[in-house]
Amino acid sequence: MAAPKRRTSKMKQRTRLAAQAWRAPKLRQCPKCGSSVPGHTACPTCKTYTTRSGAEIIIEVEA
């Protein structure tokens, strides 16, 4: 089994772990009702996805 040849420095370790940091989701405005919606998601208030209405798309919304 392979063993590390050198100790990982603190900077190298912190740089690697910084990529896994939590980031807040970026929200966009719904073009129809103006509420905040995450990207690539149907609006939970007016049931639209970009330009299509909820009647054209089957949406499962948790109540």
KOLGU-4560 file (N, C-alpha, C; in nm, 3 decimals, padded with zeros to 5 digits):
<recs>
<n_xx: 00.084 n_yy: -00.118 n_zz: 00.000 ca_xx: 00.000 ca_yy: 00.000 ca_zz: 00.000 c_xx: 00.089 c_yy: 00.125 c_zz: 00.000 mol: A seq: 1 type: MET>
<n_xx: 00.049 n_yy: 00.224 n_zz: -00.077 ca_xx: 00.131 ca_yy: 00.345 ca_zz: -00.089 c_xx: 00.122 c_yy: 00.431 c_zz: 00.036 mol: A seq: 2 type: ALA>
<n_xx: 00.233 n_yy: 00.493 n_zz: 00.069 ca_xx: 00.240 ca_yy: 00.583 ca_zz: 00.183 c_xx: 00.290 c_yy: 00.718 c_zz: 00.132 mol: A seq: 3 type: ALA>
<n_xx: 00.244 n_yy: 00.828 n_zz: 00.193 ca_xx: 00.291 ca_yy: 00.958 ca_zz: 00.148 c_xx: 00.440 c_yy: 00.976 c_zz: 00.172 mol: A seq: 4 type: PRO>
<n_xx: 00.509 n_yy: 01.032 n_zz: 00.074 ca_xx: 00.654 ca_yy: 01.049 ca_zz: 00.085 c_xx: 00.688 c_yy: 01.174 c_zz: 00.168 mol: A seq: 5 type: LYS>
<n_xx: 00.604 n_yy: 01.277 n_zz: 00.153 ca_xx: 00.625 ca_yy: 01.402 ca_zz: 00.227 c_xx: 00.497 c_yy: 01.441 c_zz: 00.299 mol: A seq: 6 type: ARG>
<n_xx: 00.512 n_yy: 01.519 n_zz: 00.405 ca_xx: 00.396 ca_yy: 01.570 ca_zz: 00.477 c_xx: 00.328 c_yy: 01.679 c_zz: 00.395 mol: A seq: 7 type: ARG>
<n_xx: 00.195 n_yy: 01.679 n_zz: 00.393 ca_xx: 00.121 ca_yy: 01.783 ca_zz: 00.322 c_xx: 00.127 c_yy: 01.912 c_zz: 00.402 mol: A seq: 8 type: THR>
<n_xx: 00.169 n_yy: 02.021 n_zz: 00.338 ca_xx: 00.182 ca_yy: 02.148 ca_zz: 00.408 c_xx: 00.044 c_yy: 02.204 c_zz: 00.443 mol: A seq: 9 type: SER>
<n_xx: 00.042 n_yy: 02.297 n_zz: 00.538 ca_xx: -00.085 ca_yy: 02.357 ca_zz: 00.580 c_xx: -00.149 c_yy: 02.434 c_zz: 00.465 mol: A seq: 10 type: LYS>
<n_xx: -00.069 n_yy: 02.503 n_zz: 00.386 ca_xx: -00.123 ca_yy: 02.580 ca_zz: 00.274 c_xx: -00.184 c_yy: 02.488 c_zz: 00.169 mol: A seq: 11 type: MET>
<n_xx: -00.117 n_yy: 02.380 n_zz: 00.138 ca_xx: -00.167 ca_yy: 02.284 ca_zz: 00.039 c_xx: -00.299 c_yy: 02.222 c_zz: 00.087 mol: A seq: 12 type: LYS>
<n_xx: -00.304 n_yy: 02.186 n_zz: 00.214 ca_xx: -00.424 ca_yy: 02.125 ca_zz: 00.271 c_xx: -00.540 c_yy: 02.225 c_zz: 00.273 mol: A seq: 13 type: GLN>
<n_xx: -00.515 n_yy: 02.348 n_zz: 00.315 ca_xx: -00.621 ca_yy: 02.449 ca_zz: 00.322 c_xx: -00.671 c_yy: 02.489 c_zz: 00.184 mol: A seq: 14 type: ARG>
<n_xx: -00.580 n_yy: 02.492 n_zz: 00.086 ca_xx: -00.620 ca_yy: 02.523 ca_zz: -00.051 c_xx: -00.711 c_yy: 02.415 c_zz: -00.106 mol: A seq: 15 type: THR>
<n_xx: -00.681 n_yy: 02.291 n_zz: -00.077 ca_xx: -00.763 ca_yy: 02.179 ca_zz: -00.123 c_xx: -00.900 c_yy: 02.181 c_zz: -00.056 mol: A seq: 16 type: ARG>
<n_xx: -00.905 n_yy: 02.207 n_zz: 00.073 ca_xx: -01.031 ca_yy: 02.208 ca_zz: 00.146 c_xx: -01.116 c_yy: 02.331 c_zz: 00.116 mol: A seq: 17 type: LEU>
<n_xx: -01.055 n_yy: 02.439 n_zz: 00.069 ca_xx: -01.130 ca_yy: 02.562 ca_zz: 00.039 c_xx: -01.224 c_yy: 02.542 c_zz: -00.079 mol: A seq: 18 type: ALA>
<n_xx: -01.193 n_yy: 02.449 n_zz: -00.167 ca_xx: -01.279 ca_yy: 02.423 ca_zz: -00.282 c_xx: -01.409 c_yy: 02.355 c_zz: -00.241 mol: A seq: 19 type: ALA>
<n_xx: -01.411 n_yy: 02.294 n_zz: -00.122 ca_xx: -01.530 ca_yy: 02.225 ca_zz: -00.074 c_xx: -01.616 c_yy: 02.313 c_zz: 00.017 mol: A seq: 20 type: GLN>
<n_xx: -01.581 n_yy: 02.440 n_zz: 00.029 ca_xx: -01.653 ca_yy: 02.529 ca_zz: 00.119 c_xx: -01.797 c_yy: 02.550 c_zz: 00.073 mol: A seq: 21 type: ALA>
<n_xx: -01.888 n_yy: 02.571 n_zz: 00.170 ca_xx: -02.028 ca_yy: 02.593 ca_zz: 00.138 c_xx: -02.045 c_yy: 02.732 c_zz: 00.079 mol: A seq: 22 type: TRP>
<n_xx: -02.127 n_yy: 02.740 n_zz: -00.025 ca_xx: -02.160 ca_yy: 02.869 ca_zz: -00.086 c_xx: -02.311 c_yy: 02.881 c_zz: -00.093 mol: A seq: 23 type: ARG>
<n_xx: -02.361 n_yy: 03.000 n_zz: -00.073 ca_xx: -02.505 ca_yy: 03.023 ca_zz: -00.079 c_xx: -02.554 c_yy: 03.004 c_zz: -00.222 mol: A seq: 24 type: ALA>
<n_xx: -02.673 n_yy: 02.944 n_zz: -00.242 ca_xx: -02.723 ca_yy: 02.925 ca_zz: -00.378 c_xx: -02.756 c_yy: 03.059 c_zz: -00.443 mol: A seq: 25 type: PRO>
<n_xx: -02.727 n_yy: 03.071 n_zz: -00.571 ca_xx: -02.755 ca_yy: 03.195 ca_zz: -00.643 c_xx: -02.900 c_yy: 03.192 c_zz: -00.690 mol: A seq: 26 type: LYS>
<n_xx: -02.974 n_yy: 03.294 n_zz: -00.654 ca_xx: -03.116 ca_yy: 03.301 ca_zz: -00.688 c_xx: -03.136 c_yy: 03.400 c_zz: -00.802 mol: A seq: 27 type: LEU>
<n_xx: -03.239 n_yy: 03.373 n_zz: -00.882 ca_xx: -03.276 ca_yy: 03.464 ca_zz: -00.990 c_xx: -03.420 c_yy: 03.506 c_zz: -00.969 mol: A seq: 28 type: ARG>
<n_xx: -03.463 n_yy: 03.609 n_zz: -01.040 ca_xx: -03.599 ca_yy: 03.657 ca_zz: -01.029 c_xx: -03.688 c_yy: 03.587 c_zz: -01.131 mol: A seq: 29 type: GLN>
<n_xx: -03.806 n_yy: 03.545 n_zz: -01.089 ca_xx: -03.903 ca_yy: 03.484 ca_zz: -01.180 c_xx: -03.954 c_yy: 03.593 c_zz: -01.274 mol: A seq: 30 type: CYS>
<n_xx: -03.954 n_yy: 03.568 n_zz: -01.406 ca_xx: -03.998 ca_yy: 03.672 ca_zz: -01.499 c_xx: -04.148 c_yy: 03.702 c_zz: -01.489 mol: A seq: 31 type: PRO>
<n_xx: -04.225 n_yy: 03.609 n_zz: -01.437 ca_xx: -04.370 ca_yy: 03.629 ca_zz: -01.431 c_xx: -04.415 c_yy: 03.695 c_zz: -01.301 mol: A seq: 32 type: LYS>
<n_xx: -04.371 n_yy: 03.640 n_zz: -01.186 ca_xx: -04.420 ca_yy: 03.693 ca_zz: -01.058 c_xx: -04.315 c_yy: 03.771 c_zz: -00.979 mol: A seq: 33 type: CYS>
<n_xx: -04.187 n_yy: 03.758 n_zz: -01.015 ca_xx: -04.082 ca_yy: 03.836 ca_zz: -00.950 c_xx: -04.027 c_yy: 03.776 c_zz: -00.822 mol: A seq: 34 type: GLY>
<n_xx: -04.068 n_yy: 03.656 n_zz: -00.784 ca_xx: -04.015 ca_yy: 03.595 ca_zz: -00.663 c_xx: -03.878 c_yy: 03.533 c_zz: -00.690 mol: A seq: 35 type: SER>
<n_xx: -03.802 n_yy: 03.508 n_zz: -00.584 ca_xx: -03.668 ca_yy: 03.452 ca_zz: -00.597 c_xx: -03.677 c_yy: 03.301 c_zz: -00.617 mol: A seq: 36 type: SER>
<n_xx: -03.607 n_yy: 03.251 n_zz: -00.720 ca_xx: -03.611 ca_yy: 03.110 ca_zz: -00.755 c_xx: -03.469 c_yy: 03.065 c_zz: -00.786 mol: A seq: 37 type: VAL>
<n_xx: -03.427 n_yy: 02.945 n_zz: -00.737 ca_xx: -03.297 ca_yy: 02.894 ca_zz: -00.778 c_xx: -03.296 c_yy: 02.861 c_zz: -00.927 mol: A seq: 38 type: PRO>
<n_xx: -03.178 n_yy: 02.865 n_zz: -00.988 ca_xx: -03.167 ca_yy: 02.839 ca_zz: -01.130 c_xx: -03.207 c_yy: 02.698 c_zz: -01.169 mol: A seq: 39 type: GLY>
<n_xx: -03.258 n_yy: 02.682 n_zz: -01.289 ca_xx: -03.300 ca_yy: 02.554 ca_zz: -01.346 c_xx: -03.408 c_yy: 02.487 c_zz: -01.260 mol: A seq: 40 type: HIS>
<n_xx: -03.495 n_yy: 02.568 n_zz: -01.200 ca_xx: -03.602 ca_yy: 02.517 ca_zz: -01.114 c_xx: -03.731 c_yy: 02.591 c_zz: -01.147 mol: A seq: 41 type: THR>
<n_xx: -03.843 n_yy: 02.520 n_zz: -01.145 ca_xx: -03.972 ca_yy: 02.584 ca_zz: -01.167 c_xx: -04.008 c_yy: 02.670 c_zz: -01.047 mol: A seq: 42 type: ALA>
<n_xx: -04.076 n_yy: 02.781 n_zz: -01.072 ca_xx: -04.116 ca_yy: 02.873 ca_zz: -00.966 c_xx: -04.225 c_yy: 02.807 c_zz: -00.882 mol: A seq: 43 type: CYS>
<n_xx: -04.208 n_yy: 02.799 n_zz: -00.750 ca_xx: -04.310 ca_yy: 02.734 ca_zz: -00.668 c_xx: -04.437 c_yy: 02.816 c_zz: -00.651 mol: A seq: 44 type: PRO>
<n_xx: -04.431 n_yy: 02.949 n_zz: -00.674 ca_xx: -04.550 ca_yy: 03.031 ca_zz: -00.655 c_xx: -04.640 c_yy: 03.034 c_zz: -00.778 mol: A seq: 45 type: THR>
<n_xx: -04.583 n_yy: 03.057 n_zz: -00.896 ca_xx: -04.667 ca_yy: 03.068 ca_zz: -01.016 c_xx: -04.656 c_yy: 02.946 c_zz: -01.107 mol: A seq: 46 type: CYS>
<n_xx: -04.573 n_yy: 02.849 n_zz: -01.070 ca_xx: -04.560 ca_yy: 02.722 ca_zz: -01.143 c_xx: -04.511 c_yy: 02.738 c_zz: -01.287 mol: A seq: 47 type: LYS>
<n_xx: -04.422 n_yy: 02.834 n_zz: -01.312 ca_xx: -04.366 ca_yy: 02.850 ca_zz: -01.445 c_xx: -04.218 c_yy: 02.817 c_zz: -01.444 mol: A seq: 48 type: THR>
<n_xx: -04.171 n_yy: 02.770 n_zz: -01.557 ca_xx: -04.028 ca_yy: 02.743 ca_zz: -01.576 c_xx: -03.986 c_yy: 02.821 c_zz: -01.699 mol: A seq: 49 type: TYR>
<n_xx: -03.905 n_yy: 02.922 n_zz: -01.681 ca_xx: -03.863 ca_yy: 03.019 ca_zz: -01.784 c_xx: -03.986 c_yy: 03.073 c_zz: -01.857 mol: A seq: 50 type: THR>
<n_xx: -04.017 n_yy: 03.025 n_zz: -01.975 ca_xx: -04.131 ca_yy: 03.080 ca_zz: -02.050 c_xx: -04.249 c_yy: 02.984 c_zz: -02.056 mol: A seq: 51 type: THR>
<n_xx: -04.231 n_yy: 02.860 n_zz: -02.009 ca_xx: -04.339 ca_yy: 02.762 ca_zz: -02.017 c_xx: -04.422 c_yy: 02.763 c_zz: -01.890 mol: A seq: 52 type: ARG>
<n_xx: -04.551 n_yy: 02.737 n_zz: -01.902 ca_xx: -04.638 ca_yy: 02.736 ca_zz: -01.784 c_xx: -04.639 c_yy: 02.599 c_zz: -01.720 mol: A seq: 53 type: SER>
<n_xx: -04.697 n_yy: 02.589 n_zz: -01.601 ca_xx: -04.702 ca_yy: 02.464 ca_zz: -01.528 c_xx: -04.794 c_yy: 02.362 c_zz: -01.592 mol: A seq: 54 type: GLY>
<n_xx: -04.887 n_yy: 02.406 n_zz: -01.678 ca_xx: -04.978 ca_yy: 02.312 ca_zz: -01.744 c_xx: -04.901 c_yy: 02.226 c_zz: -01.844 mol: A seq: 55 type: ALA>
<n_xx: -04.794 n_yy: 02.279 n_zz: -01.901 ca_xx: -04.716 ca_yy: 02.206 ca_zz: -01.999 c_xx: -04.613 c_yy: 02.114 c_zz: -01.932 mol: A seq: 56 type: GLU>
<n_xx: -04.577 n_yy: 02.145 n_zz: -01.809 ca_xx: -04.474 ca_yy: 02.068 ca_zz: -01.739 c_xx: -04.535 c_yy: 02.007 c_zz: -01.613 mol: A seq: 57 type: ILE>
<n_xx: -04.505 n_yy: 01.881 n_zz: -01.588 ca_xx: -04.554 ca_yy: 01.817 ca_zz: -01.466 c_xx: -04.458 c_yy: 01.856 c_zz: -01.354 mol: A seq: 58 type: ILE>
<n_xx: -04.510 n_yy: 01.923 n_zz: -01.252 ca_xx: -04.429 ca_yy: 01.972 ca_zz: -01.142 c_xx: -04.474 c_yy: 01.904 c_zz: -01.014 mol: A seq: 59 type: ILE>
<n_xx: -04.380 n_yy: 01.847 n_zz: -00.942 ca_xx: -04.409 ca_yy: 01.789 ca_zz: -00.813 c_xx: -04.357 c_yy: 01.884 c_zz: -00.707 mol: A seq: 60 type: GLU>
<n_xx: -04.448 n_yy: 01.954 n_zz: -00.640 ca_xx: -04.411 ca_yy: 02.051 ca_zz: -00.539 c_xx: -04.447 c_yy: 01.994 c_zz: -00.404 mol: A seq: 61 type: VAL>
<n_xx: -04.349 n_yy: 01.993 n_zz: -00.312 ca_xx: -04.375 ca_yy: 01.943 ca_zz: -00.179 c_xx: -04.458 c_yy: 02.045 c_zz: -00.103 mol: A seq: 62 type: GLU>
<n_xx: -04.564 n_yy: 01.999 n_zz: -00.040 ca_xx: -04.652 ca_yy: 02.090 ca_zz: 00.034 c_xx: -04.622 c_yy: 02.090 c_zz: 00.181 mol: A seq: 63 type: ALA>
</recs>
